[in-house]
């Protein structure tokens, strides 16, 4: 029995088989809707945007030198 997952866009059941061309999506339309959400930055992978200056001090790095643009001498 094949595994069944829900389409991330519309929640329809989708069989996880080679015949399901757009898996995990149910259709190309749902796949493109999801791609559009990523492109418009509605979805994002969270990242820690700041390096802890105290940690840089502990490691012996100068914060100004650490963030210096290497292409700008």
C-alpha positions as CSV (number, residue, x, y, z in Angstrom):
1,X,0.0,0.0,0.0
2,X,1.6,3.3,-1.0
3,X,2.1,6.1,1.5
4,X,-0.4,8.9,1.3
5,X,0.5,12.5,2.1
6,X,-1.4,15.8,2.1
7,X,-0.7,18.3,-0.6
8,X,1.1,21.2,1.2
9,X,-1.0,23.7,-0.7
10,X,-4.6,22.4,-0.8
11,X,-4.4,19.4,1.6
12,X,-5.7,16.9,-0.9
13,X,-4.4,13.3,-0.4
14,X,-1.5,12.5,-2.7
15,X,-0.1,9.0,-3.2
16,X,3.7,9.0,-2.7
17,X,4.6,6.9,-5.8
18,X,6.6,7.4,-9.0
19,X,3.3,8.0,-10.9
20,X,2.6,11.1,-8.7
21,X,4.7,13.5,-10.9
22,X,4.3,16.6,-8.7
23,X,4.6,14.9,-5.2
24,X,4.2,16.1,-2.5
25,X,1.9,18.4,-4.4
26,X,-1.3,17.1,-6.1
27,X,-0.8,19.2,-9.3
28,X,1.5,21.6,-11.1
29,X,-0.8,24.4,-10.0
30,X,-0.3,23.7,-6.3
31,X,3.5,23.3,-6.9
32,X,3.6,26.8,-8.6
33,X,1.5,28.4,-5.8
34,X,4.0,27.1,-3.3
35,X,7.0,28.3,-5.4
36,X,5.3,31.8,-5.6
37,X,5.0,31.9,-1.8
38,X,8.8,31.2,-1.5
39,X,9.6,33.8,-4.2
40,X,7.5,36.5,-2.5
41,X,9.3,35.7,0.8
42,X,6.1,34.6,2.6
43,X,8.1,31.6,3.6
44,X,11.6,31.8,5.0
45,X,14.1,29.6,6.7
46,X,14.9,31.1,10.1
47,X,18.5,32.0,10.6
48,X,20.3,33.7,13.5
49,X,21.1,37.0,11.9
50,X,23.6,38.3,14.4
51,X,26.9,37.1,15.6
52,X,27.4,37.4,19.4
53,X,30.0,40.2,19.9
54,X,30.8,38.7,23.3
55,X,31.7,35.4,21.7
56,X,34.0,37.2,19.2
57,X,35.8,38.9,22.2
58,X,36.2,35.5,23.8
59,X,37.7,34.1,20.6
60,X,40.0,37.1,20.3
61,X,38.4,38.6,17.2
62,X,38.0,42.4,16.7
63,X,34.4,42.9,15.8
64,X,35.2,45.7,13.2
65,X,37.9,43.5,11.6
66,X,35.6,40.5,11.6
67,X,32.8,42.3,9.7
68,X,35.2,44.1,7.3
69,X,34.5,43.7,3.6
70,X,37.4,41.6,2.3
71,X,37.0,43.2,-1.2
72,X,37.4,46.7,0.2
73,X,41.0,47.1,1.2
